[in-house]
Amino acid sequence: MTNPYNICIWRPVSECTDCTIAGRLKCHFKLGDLLHFMGLFLSIVLPAIIGMVLGGYSWYILGWLVLLAILLGIWENRVLCSHCPYFAEKGSMLRCFANYGLYKLWRYHPGPISRSGKIQFVIILILLTCYPFPFLILGGQYILAFLTALGIAISGWTLQKFHCSQCVNFSCVLNRVPKEVVDEFLKRNPVMREAWEESGWKTGNMNS
């Protein structure tokens, strides 16, 4: 069974015809969304790597890669990804528009992310994005440091505008999906609804 939690995003698309929030969420994987996300990631990483190389800190790029593997592959895997409906698909590989190909180390957690988890995710973001700046500054690569910071700012705005406003990982600290859309999604997914309400979520007009 590929959909053990009966999450609607893993049901046949033909079942979406009666969905009142169709088109308001990124609830089915699309290659274009993944490529867009990767493009935003590269707008940060490329100027940072070039600056670290030109500044004489090439070996520290390896440290960034190790940090990336630990923070995304293990830590974020648990505190963020394991709460996402995309994580609910049976199998060892995550298929979503942000962390496609990530190995699923943990079980799926249908409830919302805890306050502690949200704080940990913010720490992960800070560690990942701030890592190259000391080396860029020490290496005198001020223009590339500025371009990296600009990439972070533009990517953050773009994510909020086009991805976070439609992402089904509703309890992420960056998520901007309206509550009424979240409620309707939970109505279609009883396993999530039960876990969210047990965590204190107050749903509106959900008697069915």
Summary of the structure (lengths in Angstrom):
residues: 208
radius of gyration: 18.8
end to end distance: 26.0
largest distance: 62.5
contacts: 589
relative contact order: 0.17
helix: 58%
strand: 1%
